Amino acid sequence: MKKLKNTLLSFIGNNDAGKLNGKNDGPILTALGNQKFDEVILLWNKTGRQEFDYSKIANYLKDEIKKRKLAQKINISELPIKDVLDHNQIYTHLKQFTDNLIKNPDAEYSAAISSGTPAMQVCWILLSESGDFSETQKLNLFQVKHPKHGKSENIYVKINTTLPKIIRLKEEVEILKKDLIPLAVITVSRPGLKIGETEISLTPIELTYYKYFAERVIEGKGDEKFSGFNTSNAFLDRVIEIHEELFPDLDSNRIDLISIRRKNFGLSIYTFRGNVSKLNKKIRNTLQNDTISKTFEISSEGGRGAKFYGIKADSNKLKIKD
């Protein structure tokens, strides 16, 4: 059997759907039309959005590659990437995949960096320039010139000349992250929290906490310091007020809070942290997106005995309405 000599790796992007969306070939099929490869490795990830079924696109590409005889061997692999804008997460999974890839010592490896998000493009460049792909083999990178710009071709990137591009792409990723962050809305008349179009199911006390920290962001107060074994009385006072505002009929739920306040103790820090932890877990599990979750969680920073708690979202991304 002939040894495979030329291997192509690529993430699958929205533009690769081609005929599935009634459009022309995307970057992957165009690249294979420009240059013959013995083996093609296609990488895809699940998303929570039905319109982006990358598994379906992967199988479409596999069928087209076979039909057109563009490669001898085709492999499809899923990477467990939850956030396609987080280059740290992408790089971890991509490096783990290439570390486990049984590399043919006689093969030449190339990555097509025109498919996928800008963060994925950053990761291909970092993988190649860092030498993390292989100690003995280099990873060639190329971009696909779109036919609308003239005759299509695979344009190879010169190694050691892309540092400014990495910086620019990272900046693009950060801009994209901000653009894609939805609005979080807390409603008072019908108590609830909605992040984008997603309802976050919180208990009354969890929603009360969330409104407390959302108010601080909106009012420009920043994170709040919590130290010692109990919260401040000011915190507990406002929590009781918000709870009554949101859930006026749940008097029994406030009895314990009011009793603690009368004793001038403040709320136990362990109770506070426990509720925050449960709240954050619900946000993460519901959204399934690390970038958006980290933006809207009640995060904590600081050392033992004194931590600062707050929501990282900008004030224009949080809204409280009746």
C-alpha positions in Angstrom: 0.0 0.0 0.0 1.3 3.5 -0.9 2.3 5.6 2.0 0.4 8.8 2.5 2.7 11.7 1.6 0.6 14.8 1.9 -1.9 15.4 4.7 -4.3 18.4 5.0 -5.9 19.4 8.3 -8.7 21.9 8.6 -11.5 23.1 10.9 -14.9 23.1 9.3 -16.6 26.5 9.0 -20.0 27.8 8.0 -18.8 28.7 4.5 -17.9 25.0 3.9 -21.6 24.0 3.7 -21.6 24.8 0.0 -24.5 23.1 -1.8 -26.2 22.4 1.5 -26.9 26.1 1.7 -27.3 26.5 -2.1 -23.9 28.2 -2.4 -20.6 27.4 -4.2 -17.8 25.4 -2.8 -16.3 26.7 0.5 -12.6 27.0 1.4 -12.0 23.3 2.0 -13.3 22.0 -1.3 -11.7 24.9 -3.1 -8.3 24.1 -1.5 -8.5 20.5 -2.5 -9.4 21.5 -6.1 -6.3 23.7 -6.1 -3.9 21.0 -4.8 -4.0 17.3 -4.4 -3.7 15.8 -0.9 -3.4 12.1 -0.1 -5.2 12.5 3.3 -7.7 15.0 4.6 -8.5 15.4 8.4 -11.6 17.5 9.1 -12.2 18.9 12.6 -15.6 19.9 13.8 -17.3 20.8 17.1 -20.9 20.8 18.3 -22.8 24.0 18.9 -26.1 24.7 20.6 -27.4 26.3 17.5 -29.4 24.1 15.1 -28.5 26.2 12.0 -24.8 25.2 12.5 -24.7 21.4 12.2 -21.0 20.9 11.6 -21.4 17.1 11.7 -23.7 17.3 8.7 -21.3 19.6 6.9 -18.4 17.2 7.7 -20.3 14.3 6.1 -21.2 16.4 3.1 -17.6 17.3 2.6 -16.5 13.6 3.0 -19.0 12.6 0.3 -17.9 15.4 -2.1 -14.2 14.6 -1.6 -14.8 10.9 -2.4 -17.1 11.7 -5.4 -14.5 14.1 -6.9 -11.6 11.8 -5.9 -9.8 14.7 -4.2 -8.1 12.5 -1.6 -7.4 8.9 -0.9 -8.2 9.0 2.8 -10.7 11.1 4.7 -10.9 11.3 8.5 -13.5 13.3 10.5 -12.8 14.1 14.2 -14.9 16.0 16.7 -13.1 18.3 19.1 -15.0 19.1 22.4 -14.8 22.9 21.9 -17.6 24.8 23.7 -16.6 28.3 22.8 -15.2 28.9 19.3 -14.1 32.4 20.3 -11.8 31.3 23.1 -8.4 30.7 21.6 -7.1 29.3 24.9 -9.7 26.6 24.9 -9.3 25.9 21.2 -5.6 25.6 21.4 -5.8 23.1 24.3 -8.0 20.7 22.3 -6.2 21.2 19.0 -2.8 20.5 20.6 -4.1 17.4 22.4 -5.5 16.2 19.1 -2.3 16.7 17.1 -0.2 15.2 20.0 -2.3 12.0 19.7 -2.1 12.1 15.9 0.1 9.2 14.6 2.2 11.2 12.2 3.7 9.6 9.2 7.5 10.4 9.2 7.4 10.5 5.4 4.3 12.8 5.2 4.1 16.5 4.8 1.4 18.2 6.9 -0.5 21.4 6.0 -3.3 23.3 7.7 -5.9 25.3 5.8 -6.6 28.4 8.0 -9.4 29.9 5.9 -12.1 27.9 7.6 -13.4 28.4 11.1 -13.3 31.5 13.4 -10.5 34.0 13.8 -9.6 32.3 17.1 -9.1 29.0 15.3 -6.8 30.8 12.8 -4.8 32.1 15.7 -4.4 28.6 17.0 -3.1 27.1 13.8 -0.5 29.9 13.6 0.6 29.4 17.2 0.7 25.6 16.8 3.0 26.0 13.7 5.3 28.8 15.0 5.7 27.4 18.5 6.9 24.0 17.2 4.2 22.3 19.3 2.9 20.4 16.2 6.0 18.1 16.1 9.6 18.1 17.2 10.7 16.7 13.8 8.0 17.9 11.3 6.8 21.4 10.5 3.2 22.3 9.9 2.7 24.3 6.7 -0.1 26.9 6.7 -2.0 28.3 3.8 -5.0 30.5 3.1 -7.3 29.8 0.2 -7.7 32.6 -2.3 -11.4 32.9 -3.2 -12.3 32.5 -6.9 -14.1 35.9 -6.8 -10.7 37.5 -6.4 -9.3 35.9 -9.6 -7.9 32.4 -10.1 -8.1 30.5 -6.9 -4.9 29.2 -5.3 -3.6 28.0 -1.9 -1.3 30.8 -0.6 1.2 29.4 1.9 2.1 31.5 4.9 5.8 32.2 5.6 6.7 30.9 9.0 8.3 33.5 11.5 6.6 36.4 9.7 3.1 36.2 11.2 3.5 37.7 14.7 1.8 41.0 13.8 -1.0 38.9 12.2 -1.4 36.9 15.4 -1.7 40.1 17.4 -4.2 41.5 15.0 -6.2 38.3 15.0 -6.3 38.2 18.8 -7.6 41.8 18.7 -10.3 40.7 16.3 -11.3 37.9 18.5 -11.7 40.2 21.5 -13.8 42.6 19.4 -15.9 39.7 18.2 -16.4 38.5 21.8 -17.8 41.9 22.8 -20.0 42.1 19.7 -21.5 38.6 20.4 -22.2 39.2 24.1 -26.0 39.4 24.5 -28.0 41.5 26.9 -29.0 40.2 30.3 -32.4 41.3 31.5 -33.8 41.0 35.0 -37.5 41.5 35.2 -39.2 42.6 38.4 -43.0 42.2 37.8 -42.5 38.6 36.6 -39.2 37.8 38.4 -36.6 36.2 36.2 -33.3 36.4 34.5 -32.9 36.1 30.7 -29.5 36.2 29.0 -30.0 36.8 25.3 -32.9 34.6 24.4 -32.1 32.0 27.2 -34.1 31.8 30.5 -31.9 31.1 33.5 -33.9 29.3 36.1 -32.9 30.7 39.5 -34.3 30.3 43.0 -35.7 33.5 44.7 -32.6 34.0 46.8 -30.3 33.4 43.8 -32.2 35.9 41.7 -32.1 38.3 44.6 -28.3 38.1 44.8 -28.0 38.5 41.0 -30.1 41.7 41.0 -27.9 43.0 43.9 -24.7 42.6 41.9 -26.3 43.8 38.6 -27.3 47.0 40.4 -23.7 47.6 41.4 -22.6 47.2 37.8 -25.3 49.5 36.4 -24.6 52.1 39.1 -20.8 52.0 38.5 -19.9 50.7 42.0 -17.7 47.9 40.8 -16.9 44.7 42.8 -17.7 44.4 46.5 -15.2 43.2 49.1 -16.3 40.3 51.4 -14.1 39.3 54.3 -14.5 37.6 57.6 -17.1 35.0 58.6 -20.2 37.1 57.7 -21.3 39.6 55.1 -21.9 43.2 56.0 -25.2 44.3 57.4 -25.6 46.7 54.5 -25.4 43.8 52.1 -28.0 41.8 54.1 -30.3 44.9 54.3 -30.3 45.3 50.6 -30.8 41.6 50.0 -33.9 41.7 52.2 -35.3 44.7 50.3 -34.7 43.2 46.9 -36.2 39.9 48.0 -39.4 41.7 49.1 -39.4 43.7 45.9 -39.2 40.6 43.7 -41.2 38.2 45.8 -43.5 40.1 48.1 -45.7 37.0 48.9 -42.8 34.9 50.1 -42.7 36.3 53.6 -41.7 32.9 55.2 -38.5 32.9 53.0 -37.4 36.2 54.5 -38.0 35.3 58.1 -34.5 33.7 58.6 -32.8 36.7 56.9 -34.7 39.2 59.0 -33.9 37.2 62.2 -30.2 37.2 61.3 -30.3 40.9 60.7 -31.9 41.6 64.1 -29.1 39.8 65.8 -26.7 42.1 64.0 -24.6 39.2 62.7 -24.7 39.6 58.9 -25.2 36.6 56.6 -22.8 33.7 57.0 -20.1 33.9 54.3 -20.4 30.2 53.7 -24.1 30.5 53.0 -23.4 33.4 50.7 -20.6 31.5 48.8 -22.8 28.4 48.5 -25.6 30.4 46.9 -23.2 32.2 44.5 -21.7 28.8 43.5 -25.1 27.3 42.7 -26.1 30.4 40.8 -23.0 30.3 38.6 -23.3 26.6 37.9 -26.8 27.2 36.6 -25.6 29.9 34.3 -22.7 27.8 32.9 -24.9 24.7 32.5 -27.7 26.6 30.8 -25.6 28.8 28.4 -22.9 26.2 27.5 -20.6 29.0 26.3 -17.6 29.9 28.4 -17.1 33.4 27.1 -20.7 34.4 27.8 -20.9 32.5 31.1 -17.8 34.2 32.5 -19.2 37.6 31.5 -22.4 37.1 33.5 -21.3 34.9 36.4 -20.8 36.5 39.8 -17.1 36.0 39.8 -14.6 36.4 42.7 -11.0 37.6 42.9 -8.6 37.9 45.7 -6.8 36.0 48.4 -7.9 33.9 51.4 -10.0 35.9 53.8 -10.8 38.8 51.5 -12.4 38.4 48.1 -14.0 40.8 45.7 -17.3 39.7 44.1 -19.0 41.1 41.0 -20.3 40.7 37.5 -17.8 41.3 34.7 -20.3 42.4 32.1 -20.3 46.1 31.0 -23.2 48.2 32.3 -24.8 48.4 28.8 -25.1 44.6 28.9 -27.3 44.5 32.0 -30.8 45.8 32.3 -33.4 45.8 35.1 -37.0 46.3 34.0 -40.5 46.2 35.6 
